[in-house]
Structure formats: structure tokens, C-alpha cells
């Protein structure tokens, strides 16, 4: 069956993955990534679990795809949401395992019923039929083989929406290179500039800053600066998110200064104000409260002082305790 898009997107837009699909390269890359799960090194943990033999990696995923939910999402960035919403697919489990995770029931909770590659493809096509403007894959790293294989199936049946790779930012460059020409929009976090903070709050991920910096450079090489099209929608580019955390835990000043030094000054940066203690955050005094207005204002001023010109400013947290 061939599906036709009801999404209100530019009729002249063609997602990057269609060219790879036509050449047969999309499936080839998916199978290569699938083979990596024999001794899994898809994420920087490189835990080498034999996921193809039923073992679960550090992320708690086996080779069986687990999906928590999917629907048009209206809480993402404006240029992703448009009028029809971002076609968001919440994938279960996570390699970073932050103690403050807002979606901890999904990333660190119990598994969901397994889905096939064909079912993931059907979900993508369903979201397109609902009028979503993109396919937004949340926490995709450990399921990158399934994603490429599902894209190949869905592309053959009429999928033509831009692909959003919504990641924690902690990505191996070697794996990202396999996604070159597949992903249209990279949507990574840049959570920490201090490896000690990453180790403390993200399950020992001390290498987070340097690995994420290298990943951001590779993402930018692939898709460039994110700029909305005349219709207001985003079709291609790097969109960085940074969550301001209390007591300087996220190292915001060094994050924005690194972006300003190493990427174009008009790189998109969403400075996020919604930090709320969740999951196990109450056990860590430095992050057991929401951020203050003064902390968020300071973050904005740092970004401006660094020379960044494309900063998305959110509402203030209204917490001046």
C-alpha cells in the first residue's frame, strides 16, 4: 500500500533519506548498524552487550524495539510544531540515564511490548496521515538500526516528512556518520560543560562534554545551521537545546561560549527554563529545586555576551526563592 501525505509541508521538499532509499543504501546502512548490536557500540557506553542474542545493554534495550507512545506533539519548538504538530515517537530506554529525567517512566521504567520494524514504519506513516510536519524520534540512539530499516519500509510507501533526531547529544561520531544523508534535523541536548557534573547526575557519563562537542560538530557538518523556511517550518539544520539547571550544574556559561567559538554565531540554541526536580533529583541537594528567574536571566545574558544571535528564550520559571 502507498500512503499519501496530508501533512501541510512544502510540496517541493524532499527528505534526505529518500535518495538513500532509492539507491538501496538506506537498508544497507540499517543492516550494518543492526550488526553492531552483536557487541553493542551504538552509544558512547560501548557496553558490548550481545543484544541480538537477547542481552540488554546499559540502556536496558535488547534488539527488540520498544516504543512508549506516538502522537502529534505541540510542546516542541515552534518551527517543528507548526499547525499540525511534530510527529513524535517516544522510544523506550536511554543510554544516559539522568537522575533528574522528566520522562523517567519511559527512559528508565519497565519495557513496553516489542514492536517490529514494519510497525515502526506504519507509525511514521500514520503520523504523516494525521498532518504532522515531521517525524520526531525521541531518544533514538540505541534504536538507530531499527529506525533506518523502518525508514526504508516507510519511504517505499510514501513517507516524505523531514526526520528529526531528538537526542541527549551524547553520540559517537562513528555512528553519526552512518546517519549522514538520513537525518534532516538534529535536535540534540548540550546538557553539561563539566564532566564531573555529567558523571554525578548521568550515571557516570564523565566524557559527556567532549563527546557531545564532537557530535555537535559532526551534526553541523551534515545539516548546517537551522533556519525556518518561508512557511515558518524547519526542514533542515542543527537545533541545540540547553537546559538551565540550578546552582550552575549545567555549566551554561561554558556551553554558550563553546557554541559561539566553534559553530556559526547564528546557530539555533533553545535555552530551556523548565527544569523541575523529577525522578531521583530530590536526593541531590544542588538540583532539588527549580531554577530561579535570576539564573535564567544570567544564562540569556551569557549567550548574548558570547555573540549568539539565534537564541530561543522561553518563559521565566517564576521562582525567586
ZICOR-V816092 format. One record per run of one state. SS is the DSSP state (A for helix, B for strand, O for the rest). FROM is the first residue (numbers start at 1). LEN is the number of residues. If there is no record, write none. Layout:
ss=SS from=FROM len=LEN
ss=SS from=FROM len=LEN
//
This chain:
ss=O from=1 len=16
ss=A from=17 len=7
ss=O from=24 len=1
ss=A from=25 len=15
ss=O from=40 len=11
ss=A from=51 len=3
ss=O from=54 len=11
ss=B from=65 len=9
ss=O from=74 len=4
ss=A from=78 len=4
ss=O from=82 len=4
ss=B from=86 len=6
ss=O from=92 len=12
ss=A from=104 len=4
ss=O from=108 len=6
ss=B from=114 len=2
ss=O from=116 len=1
ss=A from=117 len=13
ss=O from=130 len=4
ss=B from=134 len=5
ss=O from=139 len=2
ss=A from=141 len=16
ss=O from=157 len=5
ss=B from=162 len=6
ss=O from=168 len=5
ss=A from=173 len=7
ss=O from=180 len=5
ss=B from=185 len=5
ss=O from=190 len=5
ss=A from=195 len=7
ss=O from=202 len=6
ss=A from=208 len=16
ss=O from=224 len=1
ss=B from=225 len=1
ss=O from=226 len=11
ss=B from=237 len=7
ss=O from=244 len=2
ss=A from=246 len=3
ss=O from=249 len=3
ss=A from=252 len=11
ss=O from=263 len=5
ss=B from=268 len=5
ss=O from=273 len=8
ss=A from=281 len=3
ss=O from=284 len=1
ss=A from=285 len=3
ss=O from=288 len=5
ss=A from=293 len=13
ss=O from=306 len=5
ss=B from=311 len=3
ss=O from=314 len=8
//
